[in-house]
């Protein structure tokens, strides 16, 4: 076995865990889930059946990733984050009968490459978190988040832009629609509410 699983963790036999990954105490990875290489699944975290997770993903303690979520490479999921899967949750149907697994259609959250979800954020499916976006701690996300967006609040709203380094971008003086990372110097262009990296913009 080329990955590490603590004795108190539960990893279903049909789950796939990539090389170099670590699954810590009391974590649960359900049937058919797939984790990429060099992932970290923290204490008490939950990965639902059939969930797809890329390489170098971190799920911090007690994060709950319900199926059919999909997390791309390099995603960060902070402590106690919840990715829901039922847009109209009920314990019982209109006749009072308890709902079972086949009585409803699960919907998922998709988290694109490099995005980060702060502690105790809740993402209400179905929605997509864009590439390198950042969701502030405690936010409740109810609609899609654009690439590189910084969102916060309940419900979450965009309050700025962030670059790949996770640092809030600043506007470039004398260059409307141009943004820059104060840490790396990387430049970005904004048009019609969409932010693109200059390399992408230039083809």
N, C-alpha and C positions, 0 to 999 in steps of 0.2 A: 504494500500500500504506500503510495507516494504522496499521501496527504495525512493530516493529523486530525483525529476525532477524539475528544475527551470521553471518558467512560460513561458520563451521565448524559451525553448527547444521544439523540435518536436520529439515525440516518437510514431511511428505508433502503432495502436491498436493491430496488429498481432505480434509485437516485444515482446520478453521476456527479462525482466531485473531482474537479481538476487537480492536476499535480501542483504541489506546493500550497494548497489551501489548508485552512485551519477552521475546525468547528469546535466551539468552546462549550463549557458546561451548560447543560439543560437546553441547548438549542435543539430544534426539531426541523428536519428536512424531509418533506413528504415524498410519496411515490411519484416517480417520473420527473422529479425536478432535476435540472441540469445547472451545475455551477462550473464556471471556467477555472482557469489556472490562477493561483496566487490570490484567492479570495479569503476574506476573514468573516466568519459568521460568529457574532458575539454571544455572550451568555444570554440564554433565554430567548434568542431570536427564533423566528418562525418563518420557514419557506414553504409555501403551499404546493400542492400537487401540480406537477407540470410547469412550474415557474421556470423561466429561462433567465440565467444570470451570466454575464460575460466575464472576462478576465479582470483581475485587479479590482474587484468590487469589495467594498467594506460595508457590512451590516453590523452596526453597533448594538450594544446590549438591548434586548427586548424589542427590537424592530420586528414588525409584523408585515410580511410580504405575502398577501393572499393571491391565489391563482385567479386569473391567468396573467399575472404581471410579467413584464419583460424588462430586464435591466441590462443596458449595454455596458461595454468596457469602461472601467474607471469610475463607476458610479459610487457615490458615498451616501449611505443611509444612516442618519444619526440615531442616537438612543431614543427608543420608544416611538419612532415614526410608525405610522400606519398607512398602508396602501390598501384601500378597501376594494371590494369586488361586487357589491350589491347596491344598485342605485336606488332601489325601493325596498329597503329591508323590512321584513315582517317575520315574526316567529311562527304565525299561523296564517292560514288562508281566510278569505271572507266567511267561510263556514265554521271557523274555529279549529280546523284540523291543523296539526303541526306540519309545517313545511319541511320537506326532505330535500336531499341534494338534487334530485331530478325535477323539483317543482319550480325552479327558477333558473334564469340564465345568467351566469356570472359574467361580469365585465371587468376589464383590467386597466391597470395603470402602466403606461410605457414610459420608461426613463431613458433618455438618450445619452450618448457618450459624455462622460466627464461631469455630469450634473451632480449637484449636492443637495440633500434634503436635511435641513437642520433639525435639532432635537425636538421631539414631540410634534413635528409637522404631521398633518393629516392630508392625504391626497384622495379625493372622492372620485372614484372611477365612474365613467370612463374618461380618461384624459391622457395627455402626453406632456411630459416635462422635456423641454428642448435641450439641445447640446450645450454643455457647459453652463447651464442655468444654475441659479442658486435660490433655494427656498429657505426663507428665514425660519428660525426656531419658533415653534408654536403657530405657524401659519396654517390656514385651512384652504387648500387649493381646490377650487371647484371648476376650473376651466383650463384649457391648454396654456402652457407657459412657453413663450418664444425662446429660441436659442439665445444664450448669453443674458437672459433677463434675470434681474434680482427682484423677487417678489416677497411681500410681507403682508401680514394682517389677516383679518377674518371678515369677509373672505379675502383671499390674497389678491393684491394688486401690484402691478409693476412699479417699483420706486427707483429704478436705476438699471444700469448695465454692469456686468462683471466680465472679466476676461478669463483666459484659461488658468491664470494664477489664483483666481478667486478674489481678486482685489477689485473694488469698485472703480469703474472707469471714470475718467475726467474728460470734459470737452476740450478739444484742441483750440487754443486761442487763434482767432481769426480764420477758423475753418469750420463753418456751419455744417452740422451733420457728421463731423469727424470726432472720434473718441480715441483715447489713449490710455494704456495701462501704466500707472505711475511706477509699477515695480519692474516690468519687463520692457516697457517702451513699445509694445505691440500696438498697432493701430487698427481701428475698426471704423466702418462707415455705416451710418444709419439712414435708411430710406423707407418711408411708409411704415414705420413701426417695426422694421426688420433690421437686425444688426448682422453685418457680415465682416469677417476678417479681411484685411486688405489683400492678402494672397488669394482668397477666394474671389474677391471682387475683380481682381485683375486677371482672373482666369488661370 
